[in-house]
């Protein structure tokens, strides 16, 4: 699975990410550690994925 995120510099700053790598790390943490209704972690039930962060103009 490929997850593509288009993000402006202002949005990155709002999320506390100074770099694309920091945002990617934060998103991976969120996805891998989310839980389903039965308490399973995302890392346990999601298929493998790639994240593509694309900086865009506002």
Phi and psi restraints in degrees (range 20) as a CNS / XPLOR table:
assign (resid 1 and name C) (resid 2 and name N)
       (resid 2 and name CA) (resid 2 and name C) 1.0 -119.8 20.0 2
assign (resid 2 and name N) (resid 2 and name CA)
       (resid 2 and name C) (resid 3 and name N) 1.0 129.8 20.0 2
assign (resid 2 and name C) (resid 3 and name N)
       (resid 3 and name CA) (resid 3 and name C) 1.0 -111.6 20.0 2
assign (resid 3 and name N) (resid 3 and name CA)
       (resid 3 and name C) (resid 4 and name N) 1.0 120.4 20.0 2
assign (resid 3 and name C) (resid 4 and name N)
       (resid 4 and name CA) (resid 4 and name C) 1.0 -110.3 20.0 2
assign (resid 4 and name N) (resid 4 and name CA)
       (resid 4 and name C) (resid 5 and name N) 1.0 128.3 20.0 2
assign (resid 4 and name C) (resid 5 and name N)
       (resid 5 and name CA) (resid 5 and name C) 1.0 -121.4 20.0 2
assign (resid 5 and name N) (resid 5 and name CA)
       (resid 5 and name C) (resid 6 and name N) 1.0 121.1 20.0 2
assign (resid 5 and name C) (resid 6 and name N)
       (resid 6 and name CA) (resid 6 and name C) 1.0 -98.8 20.0 2
assign (resid 6 and name N) (resid 6 and name CA)
       (resid 6 and name C) (resid 7 and name N) 1.0 127.8 20.0 2
assign (resid 6 and name C) (resid 7 and name N)
       (resid 7 and name CA) (resid 7 and name C) 1.0 -143.1 20.0 2
assign (resid 7 and name N) (resid 7 and name CA)
       (resid 7 and name C) (resid 8 and name N) 1.0 139.9 20.0 2
assign (resid 7 and name C) (resid 8 and name N)
       (resid 8 and name CA) (resid 8 and name C) 1.0 -88.5 20.0 2
assign (resid 8 and name N) (resid 8 and name CA)
       (resid 8 and name C) (resid 9 and name N) 1.0 164.8 20.0 2
assign (resid 8 and name C) (resid 9 and name N)
       (resid 9 and name CA) (resid 9 and name C) 1.0 -60.8 20.0 2
assign (resid 9 and name N) (resid 9 and name CA)
       (resid 9 and name C) (resid 10 and name N) 1.0 -39.0 20.0 2
assign (resid 9 and name C) (resid 10 and name N)
       (resid 10 and name CA) (resid 10 and name C) 1.0 -63.6 20.0 2
assign (resid 10 and name N) (resid 10 and name CA)
       (resid 10 and name C) (resid 11 and name N) 1.0 -40.9 20.0 2
assign (resid 10 and name C) (resid 11 and name N)
       (resid 11 and name CA) (resid 11 and name C) 1.0 -65.5 20.0 2
assign (resid 11 and name N) (resid 11 and name CA)
       (resid 11 and name C) (resid 12 and name N) 1.0 -41.3 20.0 2
assign (resid 11 and name C) (resid 12 and name N)
       (resid 12 and name CA) (resid 12 and name C) 1.0 -61.4 20.0 2
assign (resid 12 and name N) (resid 12 and name CA)
       (resid 12 and name C) (resid 13 and name N) 1.0 -43.8 20.0 2
assign (resid 12 and name C) (resid 13 and name N)
       (resid 13 and name CA) (resid 13 and name C) 1.0 -63.0 20.0 2
assign (resid 13 and name N) (resid 13 and name CA)
       (resid 13 and name C) (resid 14 and name N) 1.0 -40.2 20.0 2
assign (resid 13 and name C) (resid 14 and name N)
       (resid 14 and name CA) (resid 14 and name C) 1.0 -61.0 20.0 2
assign (resid 14 and name N) (resid 14 and name CA)
       (resid 14 and name C) (resid 15 and name N) 1.0 -32.6 20.0 2
assign (resid 14 and name C) (resid 15 and name N)
       (resid 15 and name CA) (resid 15 and name C) 1.0 -90.2 20.0 2
assign (resid 15 and name N) (resid 15 and name CA)
       (resid 15 and name C) (resid 16 and name N) 1.0 2.1 20.0 2
assign (resid 15 and name C) (resid 16 and name N)
       (resid 16 and name CA) (resid 16 and name C) 1.0 78.1 20.0 2
assign (resid 16 and name N) (resid 16 and name CA)
       (resid 16 and name C) (resid 17 and name N) 1.0 19.5 20.0 2
assign (resid 16 and name C) (resid 17 and name N)
       (resid 17 and name CA) (resid 17 and name C) 1.0 -103.7 20.0 2
assign (resid 17 and name N) (resid 17 and name CA)
       (resid 17 and name C) (resid 18 and name N) 1.0 124.6 20.0 2
assign (resid 17 and name C) (resid 18 and name N)
       (resid 18 and name CA) (resid 18 and name C) 1.0 -88.4 20.0 2
assign (resid 18 and name N) (resid 18 and name CA)
       (resid 18 and name C) (resid 19 and name N) 1.0 -22.2 20.0 2
assign (resid 18 and name C) (resid 19 and name N)
       (resid 19 and name CA) (resid 19 and name C) 1.0 -136.0 20.0 2
assign (resid 19 and name N) (resid 19 and name CA)
       (resid 19 and name C) (resid 20 and name N) 1.0 162.9 20.0 2
assign (resid 19 and name C) (resid 20 and name N)
       (resid 20 and name CA) (resid 20 and name C) 1.0 -60.4 20.0 2
assign (resid 20 and name N) (resid 20 and name CA)
       (resid 20 and name C) (resid 21 and name N) 1.0 -39.3 20.0 2
assign (resid 20 and name C) (resid 21 and name N)
       (resid 21 and name CA) (resid 21 and name C) 1.0 -62.2 20.0 2
assign (resid 21 and name N) (resid 21 and name CA)
       (resid 21 and name C) (resid 22 and name N) 1.0 -40.2 20.0 2
assign (resid 21 and name C) (resid 22 and name N)
       (resid 22 and name CA) (resid 22 and name C) 1.0 -64.3 20.0 2
assign (resid 22 and name N) (resid 22 and name CA)
       (resid 22 and name C) (resid 23 and name N) 1.0 -42.0 20.0 2
assign (resid 22 and name C) (resid 23 and name N)
       (resid 23 and name CA) (resid 23 and name C) 1.0 -65.5 20.0 2
assign (resid 23 and name N) (resid 23 and name CA)
       (resid 23 and name C) (resid 24 and name N) 1.0 -42.6 20.0 2
assign (resid 23 and name C) (resid 24 and name N)
       (resid 24 and name CA) (resid 24 and name C) 1.0 -60.2 20.0 2
assign (resid 24 and name N) (resid 24 and name CA)
       (resid 24 and name C) (resid 25 and name N) 1.0 -43.6 20.0 2
assign (resid 24 and name C) (resid 25 and name N)
       (resid 25 and name CA) (resid 25 and name C) 1.0 -61.2 20.0 2
assign (resid 25 and name N) (resid 25 and name CA)
       (resid 25 and name C) (resid 26 and name N) 1.0 -43.5 20.0 2
assign (resid 25 and name C) (resid 26 and name N)
       (resid 26 and name CA) (resid 26 and name C) 1.0 -64.2 20.0 2
assign (resid 26 and name N) (resid 26 and name CA)
       (resid 26 and name C) (resid 27 and name N) 1.0 -42.2 20.0 2
assign (resid 26 and name C) (resid 27 and name N)
       (resid 27 and name CA) (resid 27 and name C) 1.0 -65.2 20.0 2
assign (resid 27 and name N) (resid 27 and name CA)
       (resid 27 and name C) (resid 28 and name N) 1.0 -42.8 20.0 2
assign (resid 27 and name C) (resid 28 and name N)
       (resid 28 and name CA) (resid 28 and name C) 1.0 -59.4 20.0 2
assign (resid 28 and name N) (resid 28 and name CA)
       (resid 28 and name C) (resid 29 and name N) 1.0 -42.7 20.0 2
assign (resid 28 and name C) (resid 29 and name N)
       (resid 29 and name CA) (resid 29 and name C) 1.0 -60.4 20.0 2
assign (resid 29 and name N) (resid 29 and name CA)
       (resid 29 and name C) (resid 30 and name N) 1.0 -45.8 20.0 2
assign (resid 29 and name C) (resid 30 and name N)
       (resid 30 and name CA) (resid 30 and name C) 1.0 -61.3 20.0 2
assign (resid 30 and name N) (resid 30 and name CA)
       (resid 30 and name C) (resid 31 and name N) 1.0 -48.2 20.0 2
assign (resid 30 and name C) (resid 31 and name N)
       (resid 31 and name CA) (resid 31 and name C) 1.0 -65.8 20.0 2
assign (resid 31 and name N) (resid 31 and name CA)
       (resid 31 and name C) (resid 32 and name N) 1.0 -43.7 20.0 2
assign (resid 31 and name C) (resid 32 and name N)
       (resid 32 and name CA) (resid 32 and name C) 1.0 -70.6 20.0 2
assign (resid 32 and name N) (resid 32 and name CA)
       (resid 32 and name C) (resid 33 and name N) 1.0 -24.4 20.0 2
assign (resid 32 and name C) (resid 33 and name N)
       (resid 33 and name CA) (resid 33 and name C) 1.0 -109.9 20.0 2
assign (resid 33 and name N) (resid 33 and name CA)
       (resid 33 and name C) (resid 34 and name N) 1.0 3.7 20.0 2
assign (resid 33 and name C) (resid 34 and name N)
       (resid 34 and name CA) (resid 34 and name C) 1.0 -68.5 20.0 2
assign (resid 34 and name N) (resid 34 and name CA)
       (resid 34 and name C) (resid 35 and name N) 1.0 157.4 20.0 2
assign (resid 34 and name C) (resid 35 and name N)
       (resid 35 and name CA) (resid 35 and name C) 1.0 -119.9 20.0 2
assign (resid 35 and name N) (resid 35 and name CA)
       (resid 35 and name C) (resid 36 and name N) 1.0 150.3 20.0 2
assign (resid 35 and name C) (resid 36 and name N)
       (resid 36 and name CA) (resid 36 and name C) 1.0 -92.4 20.0 2
assign (resid 36 and name N) (resid 36 and name CA)
       (resid 36 and name C) (resid 37 and name N) 1.0 -178.0 20.0 2
assign (resid 36 and name C) (resid 37 and name N)
       (resid 37 and name CA) (resid 37 and name C) 1.0 -61.1 20.0 2
assign (resid 37 and name N) (resid 37 and name CA)
       (resid 37 and name C) (resid 38 and name N) 1.0 -22.6 20.0 2
assign (resid 37 and name C) (resid 38 and name N)
       (resid 38 and name CA) (resid 38 and name C) 1.0 -99.8 20.0 2
assign (resid 38 and name N) (resid 38 and name CA)
       (resid 38 and name C) (resid 39 and name N) 1.0 6.8 20.0 2
assign (resid 38 and name C) (resid 39 and name N)
       (resid 39 and name CA) (resid 39 and name C) 1.0 89.9 20.0 2
assign (resid 39 and name N) (resid 39 and name CA)
       (resid 39 and name C) (resid 40 and name N) 1.0 2.3 20.0 2
assign (resid 39 and name C) (resid 40 and name N)
       (resid 40 and name CA) (resid 40 and name C) 1.0 -74.6 20.0 2
assign (resid 40 and name N) (resid 40 and name CA)
       (resid 40 and name C) (resid 41 and name N) 1.0 141.4 20.0 2
assign (resid 40 and name C) (resid 41 and name N)
       (resid 41 and name CA) (resid 41 and name C) 1.0 -80.4 20.0 2
assign (resid 41 and name N) (resid 41 and name CA)
       (resid 41 and name C) (resid 42 and name N) 1.0 151.4 20.0 2
assign (resid 41 and name C) (resid 42 and name N)
       (resid 42 and name CA) (resid 42 and name C) 1.0 -54.7 20.0 2
assign (resid 42 and name N) (resid 42 and name CA)
       (resid 42 and name C) (resid 43 and name N) 1.0 -38.1 20.0 2
assign (resid 42 and name C) (resid 43 and name N)
       (resid 43 and name CA) (resid 43 and name C) 1.0 -61.5 20.0 2
assign (resid 43 and name N) (resid 43 and name CA)
       (resid 43 and name C) (resid 44 and name N) 1.0 -24.2 20.0 2
assign (resid 43 and name C) (resid 44 and name N)
       (resid 44 and name CA) (resid 44 and name C) 1.0 -84.1 20.0 2
assign (resid 44 and name N) (resid 44 and name CA)
       (resid 44 and name C) (resid 45 and name N) 1.0 -31.2 20.0 2
assign (resid 44 and name C) (resid 45 and name N)
       (resid 45 and name CA) (resid 45 and name C) 1.0 -114.6 20.0 2
assign (resid 45 and name N) (resid 45 and name CA)
       (resid 45 and name C) (resid 46 and name N) 1.0 -14.8 20.0 2
assign (resid 45 and name C) (resid 46 and name N)
       (resid 46 and name CA) (resid 46 and name C) 1.0 -81.1 20.0 2
assign (resid 46 and name N) (resid 46 and name CA)
       (resid 46 and name C) (resid 47 and name N) 1.0 146.8 20.0 2
assign (resid 46 and name C) (resid 47 and name N)
       (resid 47 and name CA) (resid 47 and name C) 1.0 -71.6 20.0 2
assign (resid 47 and name N) (resid 47 and name CA)
       (resid 47 and name C) (resid 48 and name N) 1.0 164.0 20.0 2
assign (resid 47 and name C) (resid 48 and name N)
       (resid 48 and name CA) (resid 48 and name C) 1.0 -62.9 20.0 2
assign (resid 48 and name N) (resid 48 and name CA)
       (resid 48 and name C) (resid 49 and name N) 1.0 152.1 20.0 2
assign (resid 48 and name C) (resid 49 and name N)
       (resid 49 and name CA) (resid 49 and name C) 1.0 -146.6 20.0 2
assign (resid 49 and name N) (resid 49 and name CA)
       (resid 49 and name C) (resid 50 and name N) 1.0 157.0 20.0 2
assign (resid 49 and name C) (resid 50 and name N)
       (resid 50 and name CA) (resid 50 and name C) 1.0 -115.7 20.0 2
assign (resid 50 and name N) (resid 50 and name CA)
       (resid 50 and name C) (resid 51 and name N) 1.0 144.1 20.0 2
assign (resid 50 and name C) (resid 51 and name N)
       (resid 51 and name CA) (resid 51 and name C) 1.0 -113.5 20.0 2
assign (resid 51 and name N) (resid 51 and name CA)
       (resid 51 and name C) (resid 52 and name N) 1.0 130.4 20.0 2
assign (resid 51 and name C) (resid 52 and name N)
       (resid 52 and name CA) (resid 52 and name C) 1.0 -116.2 20.0 2
assign (resid 52 and name N) (resid 52 and name CA)
       (resid 52 and name C) (resid 53 and name N) 1.0 117.3 20.0 2
assign (resid 52 and name C) (resid 53 and name N)
       (resid 53 and name CA) (resid 53 and name C) 1.0 -98.6 20.0 2
assign (resid 53 and name N) (resid 53 and name CA)
       (resid 53 and name C) (resid 54 and name N) 1.0 123.3 20.0 2
assign (resid 53 and name C) (resid 54 and name N)
       (resid 54 and name CA) (resid 54 and name C) 1.0 -118.0 20.0 2
assign (resid 54 and name N) (resid 54 and name CA)
       (resid 54 and name C) (resid 55 and name N) 1.0 109.7 20.0 2
assign (resid 54 and name C) (resid 55 and name N)
       (resid 55 and name CA) (resid 55 and name C) 1.0 -67.9 20.0 2
assign (resid 55 and name N) (resid 55 and name CA)
       (resid 55 and name C) (resid 56 and name N) 1.0 133.6 20.0 2
assign (resid 55 and name C) (resid 56 and name N)
       (resid 56 and name CA) (resid 56 and name C) 1.0 -128.9 20.0 2
assign (resid 56 and name N) (resid 56 and name CA)
       (resid 56 and name C) (resid 57 and name N) 1.0 160.3 20.0 2
assign (resid 56 and name C) (resid 57 and name N)
       (resid 57 and name CA) (resid 57 and name C) 1.0 -78.8 20.0 2
assign (resid 57 and name N) (resid 57 and name CA)
       (resid 57 and name C) (resid 58 and name N) 1.0 149.9 20.0 2
